[in-house]
Amino acid sequence: MSDKLFVLGLDCAEPSLVFEKFRNELPNISNLFPSNAKSFMKSTIPPITIPAWLSMATGKDPGEMGLYGFRHRKTGSYDTKWIANATYAPAQTIFNIASKKGKNVITMGFPPSYPLKPIHGSSIGCFLTPGSEKSYTYPDLLKQEIENLVGDYIFDVVFRTSEREKTLKKLYEMVDKHFKVLEYMIMNKRWDLFWFVEIGIDRIHHTFWKYMDKDHHLYTPGNPFENAILDYYKYIDEKVGKIVNLLDKAGASIIIVSDHGAKRMKGNFVLNQWLMEEGYLVLKNKPENRIISIEDADVDWNKTTAWGWGGYYGRIFLNVEGREPSGIVKKKDYDNVIEELKCDLMSIKDDHGNPLKNIVETPENLYKEVNGDPPDLMVILDDLYWRCAGTVGHSTNYLMENDTGPDDAVHAQYGIFGLKDVENRYSFKNVVDITEIFGIEKNLLKL
């Protein structure tokens, strides 16, 4: 009997494609799991690469980890921010626990794994790695093995760009190198736990979703990229088939999982301009004929109650007296301001005046604990179909495209989950919570 566990992470793999639309085109993935051992997976709030993968590897929600996305504002500051990386990852990941138990661990592309930390085994950096000229493996000598095999390793591609053909070519080059190294690591390194994440599916969604989805407001029939996403999934499926053959010979249990799903973007709501119109945010000078970030705007902090950050979800920060340098919201009024803002944000409608399915909550109402540097309010517009734009200077509050570069897909709350358990110990309901995966891993590895 083997206690080996291999986790195949397909970042952003969308269940409506994998389980439904593309199912017959993906024989290796579709036929891998018994019907009672695959399900939808409910991701974190927010459903973003960081913190979602770490929730799987720790069993903790974003509030417990103090990770609410990639960017974070240092509480009490107007302009100090930090970017999440492996330095901020909680200590008790499945990798740490397995290492301490003497298990051999390999991670490859797991976000965040840069900068690298020592483990009992091997590690290859994720898409946060700044480039192949940096140290991106643990141990260091592994880098030379990789470069002897595939040359310059690719961690990510530029995907918010109008050069779609160039991105598509680079995506195939990247996945070829990833899976060639993956096969080498499976066959030539000792491992009990192997966790691999492929970022390419996320990037193909963001770059080509409008070309595939007939319901997308920017879809054009007969466009040259209509099958780009399907073809990429099929290419991934072929490579998965080869890997599964190797894993079957090793007697390993296999988990396939995505950190969240994807769907079309209906639009981008300009959050800070709306806050200005509602009287919460005041600028000394409004930008003329130019689009700027809120960090570059001339904010009158002595008159501003709240401001926001954009992204897949919106973050609202209150300008609190005694917390921010020029705070004006008195602590005794904080709860009332929060409730007023929640009510106003819930009433936001789309560009045609139709109601949206909005969620506006404090972190305290979403998480078991609230650590780190949380926003005061978290804003999800229309079940994530609408992004939030943090920039100002637009002629409208409703943008039909992304404000930070071409990107026509948004994240969806549910990803995929499937388990091929060599001992058939598990069956699952329709939905697995993302934090449950940590317990499944521990049991499969007998930790």
LUMVOKOL-146087 format. One line per field, with one value per residue (C-alpha): residue in three letters; residue number from 1; x, y, z. Coordinates in nm, 4 decimals. Example, Ala and Ser with C-alpha at 12.3 -4.5 7.8 and 13.67 -1.06 7.14 Angstrom:
residu = c(ALA,SER)
num = c(1,2)
xx = c(1.2300,1.3670)
yy = c(-0.4500,-0.1060)
zz = c(0.7800,0.7140)
//
This chain:
residu = c(MET,SER,ASP,LYS,LEU,PHE,VAL,LEU,GLY,LEU,ASP,CYS,ALA,GLU,PRO,SER,LEU,VAL,PHE,GLU,LYS,PHE,ARG,ASN,GLU,LEU,PRO,ASN,ILE,SER,ASN,LEU,PHE,PRO,SER,ASN,ALA,LYS,SER,PHE,MET,LYS,SER,THR,ILE,PRO,PRO,ILE,THR,ILE,PRO,ALA,TRP,LEU,SER,MET,ALA,THR,GLY,LYS,ASP,PRO,GLY,GLU,MET,GLY,LEU,TYR,GLY,PHE,ARG,HIS,ARG,LYS,THR,GLY,SER,TYR,ASP,THR,LYS,TRP,ILE,ALA,ASN,ALA,THR,TYR,ALA,PRO,ALA,GLN,THR,ILE,PHE,ASN,ILE,ALA,SER,LYS,LYS,GLY,LYS,ASN,VAL,ILE,THR,MET,GLY,PHE,PRO,PRO,SER,TYR,PRO,LEU,LYS,PRO,ILE,HIS,GLY,SER,SER,ILE,GLY,CYS,PHE,LEU,THR,PRO,GLY,SER,GLU,LYS,SER,TYR,THR,TYR,PRO,ASP,LEU,LEU,LYS,GLN,GLU,ILE,GLU,ASN,LEU,VAL,GLY,ASP,TYR,ILE,PHE,ASP,VAL,VAL,PHE,ARG,THR,SER,GLU,ARG,GLU,LYS,THR,LEU,LYS,LYS,LEU,TYR,GLU,MET,VAL,ASP,LYS,HIS,PHE,LYS,VAL,LEU,GLU,TYR,MET,ILE,MET,ASN,LYS,ARG,TRP,ASP,LEU,PHE,TRP,PHE,VAL,GLU,ILE,GLY,ILE,ASP,ARG,ILE,HIS,HIS,THR,PHE,TRP,LYS,TYR,MET,ASP,LYS,ASP,HIS,HIS,LEU,TYR,THR,PRO,GLY,ASN,PRO,PHE,GLU,ASN,ALA,ILE,LEU,ASP,TYR,TYR,LYS,TYR,ILE,ASP,GLU,LYS,VAL,GLY,LYS,ILE,VAL,ASN,LEU,LEU,ASP,LYS,ALA,GLY,ALA,SER,ILE,ILE,ILE,VAL,SER,ASP,HIS,GLY,ALA,LYS,ARG,MET,LYS,GLY,ASN,PHE,VAL,LEU,ASN,GLN,TRP,LEU,MET,GLU,GLU,GLY,TYR,LEU,VAL,LEU,LYS,ASN,LYS,PRO,GLU,ASN,ARG,ILE,ILE,SER,ILE,GLU,ASP,ALA,ASP,VAL,ASP,TRP,ASN,LYS,THR,THR,ALA,TRP,GLY,TRP,GLY,GLY,TYR,TYR,GLY,ARG,ILE,PHE,LEU,ASN,VAL,GLU,GLY,ARG,GLU,PRO,SER,GLY,ILE,VAL,LYS,LYS,LYS,ASP,TYR,ASP,ASN,VAL,ILE,GLU,GLU,LEU,LYS,CYS,ASP,LEU,MET,SER,ILE,LYS,ASP,ASP,HIS,GLY,ASN,PRO,LEU,LYS,ASN,ILE,VAL,GLU,THR,PRO,GLU,ASN,LEU,TYR,LYS,GLU,VAL,ASN,GLY,ASP,PRO,PRO,ASP,LEU,MET,VAL,ILE,LEU,ASP,ASP,LEU,TYR,TRP,ARG,CYS,ALA,GLY,THR,VAL,GLY,HIS,SER,THR,ASN,TYR,LEU,MET,GLU,ASN,ASP,THR,GLY,PRO,ASP,ASP,ALA,VAL,HIS,ALA,GLN,TYR,GLY,ILE,PHE,GLY,LEU,LYS,ASP,VAL,GLU,ASN,ARG,TYR,SER,PHE,LYS,ASN,VAL,VAL,ASP,ILE,THR,GLU,ILE,PHE,GLY,ILE,GLU,LYS,ASN,LEU,LEU,LYS,LEU)
num = c(1,2,3,4,5,6,7,8,9,10,11,12,13,14,15,16,17,18,19,20,21,22,23,24,25,26,27,28,29,30,31,32,33,34,35,36,37,38,39,40,41,42,43,44,45,46,47,48,49,50,51,52,53,54,55,56,57,58,59,60,61,62,63,64,65,66,67,68,69,70,71,72,73,74,75,76,77,78,79,80,81,82,83,84,85,86,87,88,89,90,91,92,93,94,95,96,97,98,99,100,101,102,103,104,105,106,107,108,109,110,111,112,113,114,115,116,117,118,119,120,121,122,123,124,125,126,127,128,129,130,131,132,133,134,135,136,137,138,139,140,141,142,143,144,145,146,147,148,149,150,151,152,153,154,155,156,157,158,159,160,161,162,163,164,165,166,167,168,169,170,171,172,173,174,175,176,177,178,179,180,181,182,183,184,185,186,187,188,189,190,191,192,193,194,195,196,197,198,199,200,201,202,203,204,205,206,207,208,209,210,211,212,213,214,215,216,217,218,219,220,221,222,223,224,225,226,227,228,229,230,231,232,233,234,235,236,237,238,239,240,241,242,243,244,245,246,247,248,249,250,251,252,253,254,255,256,257,258,259,260,261,262,263,264,265,266,267,268,269,270,271,272,273,274,275,276,277,278,279,280,281,282,283,284,285,286,287,288,289,290,291,292,293,294,295,296,297,298,299,300,301,302,303,304,305,306,307,308,309,310,311,312,313,314,315,316,317,318,319,320,321,322,323,324,325,326,327,328,329,330,331,332,333,334,335,336,337,338,339,340,341,342,343,344,345,346,347,348,349,350,351,352,353,354,355,356,357,358,359,360,361,362,363,364,365,366,367,368,369,370,371,372,373,374,375,376,377,378,379,380,381,382,383,384,385,386,387,388,389,390,391,392,393,394,395,396,397,398,399,400,401,402,403,404,405,406,407,408,409,410,411,412,413,414,415,416,417,418,419,420,421,422,423,424,425,426,427,428,429,430,431,432,433,434,435,436,437,438,439,440,441,442,443,444,445,446,447)
xx = c(0.0000,0.1259,0.0651,0.1767,-0.0445,-0.0217,-0.2174,-0.2650,-0.3664,-0.5240,-0.5484,-0.8911,-1.0231,-1.3943,-1.6399,-1.8999,-1.6301,-1.4575,-1.7712,-2.0104,-1.9230,-1.5787,-1.6334,-1.6328,-1.3202,-1.1243,-1.1141,-0.8263,-0.9654,-1.3288,-1.2632,-1.0180,-1.2648,-1.5622,-1.8843,-1.9081,-1.5524,-1.5739,-1.7623,-1.7718,-1.5328,-1.6413,-1.3488,-1.2471,-1.3998,-1.2430,-1.1864,-0.8353,-0.5162,-0.3800,-0.5321,-0.7175,-0.4296,-0.3044,-0.6497,-0.6255,-0.2788,-0.3637,-0.7358,-0.7612,-0.9754,-0.8329,-0.9136,-0.7311,-0.4279,-0.4523,-0.4413,-0.7170,-0.5644,-0.2317,-0.2206,-0.2718,-0.2872,-0.0896,-0.3576,-0.3344,-0.1548,-0.2830,-0.0081,0.1923,0.1080,0.2582,0.2306,0.1642,0.4320,0.5673,0.7075,0.3519,0.2366,0.1265,0.3757,0.1415,0.0959,0.0568,0.4117,0.5555,0.3628,0.4623,0.8263,0.8364,0.6913,0.9798,0.7732,0.9415,0.7664,0.7825,0.6070,0.6093,0.4413,0.2395,0.1318,0.2950,0.6273,0.8584,1.0840,1.1556,1.1575,1.3434,1.1346,1.2130,1.2337,1.2332,1.0566,1.0247,0.8977,0.5538,0.4389,0.5523,0.9149,1.0679,1.2652,1.4895,1.7989,1.6972,1.7292,1.4006,1.4594,1.5207,1.7788,1.9734,2.1345,1.7920,1.7901,2.0734,1.8889,1.5828,1.7789,1.9628,1.6204,1.4194,1.6497,1.5064,1.2140,0.8908,0.6920,0.4159,0.3116,0.2002,-0.1746,-0.3261,-0.2127,-0.3535,-0.0870,-0.3057,-0.1204,0.2066,0.0462,-0.1067,0.2282,0.3953,0.1222,0.1933,0.5670,0.5165,0.2956,0.5338,0.8213,0.6162,0.4972,0.8375,0.9901,0.6923,0.7463,1.1176,1.0491,0.7929,1.0319,1.3637,1.2938,1.1724,0.8316,0.5362,0.3485,0.3754,0.1774,0.1893,0.0014,-0.0346,-0.1173,-0.1811,-0.5560,-0.6063,-0.4141,-0.5963,-0.9289,-0.8298,-0.6857,-0.9421,-1.2766,-1.4601,-1.3635,-1.5312,-1.8390,-2.1355,-2.2975,-1.9999,-2.0808,-1.7597,-1.8026,-1.7646,-1.8878,-1.6267,-1.3303,-0.9905,-0.9603,-1.3042,-1.1538,-0.8404,-0.9645,-1.1041,-0.7847,-0.5730,-0.7856,-0.7488,-0.3732,-0.3614,-0.5776,-0.3314,-0.0485,-0.2555,-0.3085,0.0664,0.1155,-0.1703,-0.0063,0.3099,0.1137,-0.0845,0.2415,0.3550,0.0285,-0.0429,-0.3739,-0.4548,-0.6390,-0.7257,-0.8421,-0.8775,-0.8599,-1.1669,-1.3543,-1.4045,-1.6842,-1.7434,-1.6995,-2.0156,-1.8370,-1.6213,-1.7807,-1.5753,-1.5894,-1.4012,-1.5931,-1.9137,-1.7765,-1.7051,-2.0598,-2.2033,-1.9904,-1.7664,-1.4499,-1.3300,-1.0502,-0.8799,-0.8341,-1.0149,-0.7990,-0.8599,-0.8663,-0.6573,-0.7138,-0.5165,-0.5043,-0.6486,-0.2933,-0.1990,-0.5140,-0.5074,-0.7313,-0.8521,-0.8118,-0.9556,-1.2912,-1.2820,-1.4832,-1.3920,-1.1983,-1.1567,-0.9376,-1.0510,-1.0025,-1.2173,-1.3781,-1.3780,-1.2146,-1.3437,-1.1282,-1.2659,-1.0672,-1.0817,-0.9818,-0.6810,-0.6062,-0.5393,-0.3144,-0.5997,-0.8915,-1.2327,-1.4616,-1.4976,-1.4797,-1.8253,-1.9651,-1.7748,-2.0548,-2.3123,-2.0898,-2.0305,-2.4048,-2.4747,-2.2053,-2.3311,-2.6809,-2.5589,-2.3260,-2.5995,-2.8173,-2.5686,-2.7340,-2.5909,-2.5557,-2.9184,-3.0581,-3.1101,-3.0535,-2.7286,-2.6705,-2.4265,-2.2566,-2.1170,-1.9754,-1.7221,-1.4415,-1.5666,-1.8890,-1.7067,-1.4238,-1.3592,-1.0836,-0.9658,-0.5890,-0.3376,-0.4489,-0.8119,-1.0307,-1.3223,-1.5723,-1.5505,-1.7655,-1.8665,-2.0760,-2.3366,-2.2020,-1.8542,-1.9730,-1.8789,-1.5238,-1.4497,-1.2267,-1.0126,-0.9054,-1.0626,-1.0967,-1.3447,-1.6394,-1.8736,-1.8995,-1.9602,-1.6688,-1.7177,-1.3524,-1.0999,-0.9305,-0.5823,-0.5352,-0.7295,-0.9048,-1.2550,-1.2989,-1.3617,-1.3224,-1.6129,-1.6804,-1.6675,-1.3781,-1.3355,-1.2434,-1.1817,-1.0117,-0.8786,-0.8177,-0.6288,-0.8274,-1.1670,-1.2189,-1.4013,-1.7164,-1.8373,-2.1491,-2.2126,-1.9788,-1.6501,-1.5351,-1.1836,-1.0623,-1.1748,-0.9003,-0.6374,-0.7986,-0.8312,-0.4590,-0.3610,-0.5695,-0.4372,-0.0806,-0.1670,-0.0313)
yy = c(0.0000,0.3488,0.6664,0.8852,1.1852,1.3941,1.7211,1.8530,2.2172,2.3750,2.7406,2.8826,2.5619,2.6299,2.3513,2.4443,2.3769,2.0749,1.8965,2.0054,2.1967,2.0432,1.7116,1.4923,1.6671,1.5949,1.2144,1.1928,1.4374,1.3336,0.9616,0.9925,1.0029,0.7950,0.9967,1.0106,1.1439,1.4703,1.7876,2.1616,2.3287,2.6421,2.8821,3.1494,3.4947,3.6520,3.3734,3.4798,3.2758,3.4214,3.3383,3.0401,2.7931,2.8613,2.7908,2.4418,2.3894,2.5154,2.4602,2.8285,3.1023,3.4366,3.6165,3.3583,3.3918,3.7706,3.7449,3.9197,3.9118,4.0085,4.3720,4.4921,4.8398,4.8838,4.9725,5.3377,5.4471,5.6127,5.4939,5.2126,4.8738,4.5269,4.2408,3.8889,3.6286,3.3182,3.5309,3.5882,3.2260,3.0631,2.8220,2.5238,2.4310,2.0690,2.0968,2.1985,1.9323,1.6559,1.7719,1.7571,1.4051,1.2980,1.2837,1.3798,1.6835,1.8441,2.1689,2.3065,2.6347,2.6473,3.0095,3.1586,2.9742,3.2669,3.3486,2.9812,2.8246,2.5046,2.1878,1.8197,1.7711,2.0020,2.3183,2.5162,2.8741,2.9972,3.2760,3.5356,3.4451,3.7567,3.5627,3.2659,3.4705,3.4569,3.1588,2.9752,2.6236,2.4503,2.3119,2.5573,2.2808,2.1777,2.4917,2.3540,2.0255,2.2138,2.4339,2.1327,1.9870,2.2838,2.5867,2.9072,2.8143,3.0154,3.1131,3.3238,3.5078,3.8642,3.8236,4.1726,4.2683,4.3241,4.0918,3.7837,3.5677,3.6250,3.5353,3.2181,3.1003,3.1707,2.9832,2.6654,2.7071,2.7539,2.4487,2.2330,2.3248,2.2849,1.9343,1.8216,1.9240,1.7724,1.4346,1.4513,1.5319,1.2510,0.9938,1.1089,1.2524,1.0912,1.2136,1.1285,1.4543,1.6301,1.9500,2.0999,2.4116,2.5116,2.8831,2.8651,2.7996,3.1172,3.3151,3.1623,3.2584,3.6190,3.6589,3.4787,3.4477,3.7063,3.5152,3.1954,3.3097,3.4007,3.5775,3.8100,4.1687,4.1841,3.8494,3.8539,3.5488,3.3796,3.5398,3.3664,3.2750,3.1152,2.7766,2.9012,2.8062,2.4669,2.3771,2.4716,2.2587,1.9651,2.0149,2.0172,1.7038,1.5167,1.6032,1.5084,1.1642,1.1017,1.2149,0.9950,0.6898,0.7600,0.8180,0.4963,0.3026,0.4703,0.3784,0.7412,0.8949,1.1931,1.5158,1.7521,2.0907,2.4519,2.7486,2.9154,2.9230,3.1819,3.3548,3.6505,4.0044,4.2104,4.5349,4.7339,4.9660,5.2744,5.2511,5.5653,5.7898,5.6569,5.7310,6.0857,6.1288,5.9994,6.2422,5.9859,6.0732,6.4282,6.5292,6.8668,6.8601,6.6251,6.4763,6.6405,6.4162,6.1425,5.8228,5.7877,5.5505,5.6574,5.6535,5.9260,6.1324,6.4554,6.3367,6.5862,6.3624,6.6245,6.5866,6.2203,5.9547,5.6519,5.5425,5.2163,4.9745,4.7916,4.4378,4.1251,4.2641,4.6114,4.7054,5.0035,5.1785,5.4257,5.7347,5.6772,5.9333,5.8089,5.5344,5.7225,6.0331,6.2727,6.0547,6.2196,5.9243,5.9216,5.5807,5.6265,5.6812,5.3962,5.1354,5.3836,5.4852,5.1187,5.0492,5.3567,5.2562,4.8974,5.0178,5.2530,4.9928,4.7287,4.9660,4.9983,4.9000,4.8132,5.0494,4.9845,5.0459,4.6781,4.5513,4.3648,4.0695,4.2507,4.1293,4.3928,4.2695,4.3480,4.0920,4.0121,3.8771,3.6602,3.4944,3.2999,3.5462,3.8748,3.9173,4.1248,4.4353,4.3852,4.6391,4.7852,4.6574,4.3964,4.4560,4.1843,4.3182,4.1041,3.7657,3.8729,3.9440,4.3109,4.4067,4.7125,4.9822,5.1793,5.4424,5.7886,6.0299,5.8282,5.9865,5.7209,5.4879,5.1912,5.0587,4.7855,4.6789,4.6374,4.9576,4.8070,4.6298,4.3914,4.1289,4.0068,3.7292,3.7454,3.4839,3.2629,3.1394,2.7673,2.5626,2.1895,1.9069,1.5404,1.2595,0.9278,0.7496,0.4226,0.2773,0.4287,0.5730,0.8893,1.0044,1.3627,1.5703,1.8286,2.0877,2.0601,2.3627,2.4737,2.4393,2.0727,1.9738,2.0201,1.7464,1.5140,1.5562,1.4874,1.1700,1.0432,1.0984,0.9594,1.2697)
zz = c(0.0000,-0.0891,0.1095,-0.1773,-0.2571,-0.5715,-0.5910,-0.9438,-0.9184,-1.2253,-1.1334,-1.2244,-1.3886,-1.4326,-1.3346,-1.5982,-1.8590,-1.7011,-1.5797,-1.8546,-2.1727,-2.2369,-2.0566,-2.3668,-2.4951,-2.1745,-2.1476,-1.9028,-1.6493,-1.6979,-1.6486,-1.3627,-1.0744,-0.9634,-0.9842,-0.6035,-0.5645,-0.7558,-0.6812,-0.7001,-0.4565,-0.2714,-0.2743,-0.0297,-0.0064,-0.2043,-0.4613,-0.5585,-0.6116,-0.2894,-0.0405,-0.1943,-0.2419,0.1087,0.2504,0.0982,0.2428,0.5937,0.6501,0.7472,0.5988,0.4769,0.8006,1.0103,0.7818,0.7488,0.3671,0.1717,-0.1785,-0.3312,-0.2205,0.1334,0.2819,0.6002,0.8535,0.9530,0.6379,0.3221,0.0900,0.2532,0.1041,0.0884,-0.1582,-0.0326,-0.0990,0.0729,0.3558,0.4778,0.4494,0.7775,0.9325,0.9579,0.5937,0.4912,0.3559,0.6926,0.8806,0.6373,0.6457,1.0250,1.0108,0.7852,0.4660,0.1394,-0.0072,-0.3507,-0.4402,-0.7913,-0.8806,-0.5567,-0.4881,-0.2941,-0.2910,-0.3598,-0.1878,-0.1280,0.2162,0.3099,0.3201,0.3546,-0.0187,-0.3212,-0.4304,-0.7547,-0.7429,-0.8480,-1.0799,-0.8233,-0.9033,-1.0658,-1.3267,-1.4020,-1.3261,-0.9591,-0.7280,-0.7797,-0.6484,-0.3200,-0.3029,-0.5217,-0.7302,-0.8625,-1.0783,-1.2919,-1.3418,-1.4656,-1.7031,-1.8434,-1.9162,-2.0548,-2.0736,-1.9257,-1.7041,-1.7474,-1.4375,-1.5951,-1.9104,-1.9810,-2.0175,-1.9857,-2.3336,-2.6813,-2.8273,-2.7979,-3.0494,-2.8671,-2.5326,-2.6754,-2.8101,-2.4761,-2.2866,-2.4824,-2.4354,-2.0616,-2.0124,-2.2174,-1.9898,-1.6736,-1.7579,-1.8818,-1.5490,-1.3656,-1.5301,-1.4479,-1.0823,-1.0434,-1.1867,-1.0414,-0.6950,-0.3755,-0.2676,-0.0496,-0.1094,-0.4452,-0.5053,-0.8554,-0.9728,-1.3383,-1.3760,-1.7523,-1.7347,-1.5325,-1.7939,-2.0925,-1.9326,-1.8702,-2.2196,-2.4349,-2.2524,-2.4639,-2.7794,-2.6551,-2.4611,-2.6800,-2.3821,-2.3348,-2.4331,-2.6419,-2.8190,-3.2009,-3.3975,-3.6121,-3.4388,-3.4808,-3.1114,-3.0690,-2.9747,-2.7970,-2.4492,-2.5562,-2.7413,-2.4402,-2.2056,-2.4471,-2.4547,-2.0745,-2.0657,-2.2882,-2.0534,-1.7494,-1.9058,-1.9247,-1.5652,-1.4389,-1.5961,-1.3994,-1.0784,-1.1213,-1.1456,-0.8226,-0.6491,-0.5604,-0.4663,-0.6865,-0.6141,-0.8983,-0.7755,-0.8819,-0.6469,-0.8029,-1.1312,-1.4044,-1.5941,-1.8206,-1.6963,-1.7436,-1.6659,-1.4277,-1.1733,-1.0839,-0.7077,-0.6051,-0.8435,-0.6918,-0.3431,-0.4616,-0.5932,-0.2663,-0.0632,0.1059,-0.0889,-0.1633,-0.4010,-0.3842,-0.7607,-0.9964,-1.2760,-1.6123,-1.9208,-1.7582,-1.5643,-1.2409,-0.9462,-0.6139,-0.4752,-0.7230,-0.6685,-0.4694,-0.1855,0.0737,0.3765,0.6082,0.4309,0.3244,0.5077,0.2949,-0.0141,-0.1998,-0.3896,-0.6995,-0.8297,-0.8455,-0.5337,-0.3805,-0.0541,0.1389,0.3987,0.6504,0.7458,1.1205,1.3790,1.5764,1.3222,0.9982,1.0052,0.9204,1.0243,1.0568,1.1398,1.5158,1.6790,1.8305,1.4799,1.3134,1.3232,1.1953,0.9028,0.8196,0.8140,0.6010,0.3532,0.3407,0.2600,-0.0138,-0.1682,-0.1701,-0.3726,-0.6615,-0.9915,-1.3316,-1.6274,-1.7283,-1.3818,-1.3031,-0.9476,-0.8821,-0.6504,-0.4236,-0.1073,0.1275,0.4568,0.7253,0.7554,1.1052,0.9550,0.7007,0.8918,1.2113,1.3034,1.1535,1.1497,0.9556,0.7645,0.6610,0.4790,0.6702,0.4127,0.1368,-0.1708,-0.4194,-0.7066,-0.8809,-0.7714,-0.8973,-1.2555,-1.2119,-1.1208,-0.9086,-1.0598,-0.8159,-1.0671,-1.1099,-1.4019,-1.6099,-1.7891,-1.6497,-1.3514,-1.5829,-1.7868,-2.0442,-2.0193,-1.7391,-1.6258,-1.5742,-1.9086,-2.1357,-1.9240,-1.9975,-1.7391,-1.3677,-1.0982,-0.9966,-0.6439,-0.7259,-0.8611,-0.9251,-0.6910,-0.7640,-0.5699,-0.6944,-0.3651,-0.3967,-0.1050,-0.2021,0.1445,0.0434,-0.1252,-0.1458,-0.1596,-0.4312,-0.2787,-0.0895,0.1078,0.0221,0.3818,0.3959,0.1537,0.4245,0.6342,0.3346,0.2617,0.6227,0.6277,0.2965,0.4185,0.7638,0.9358)
//
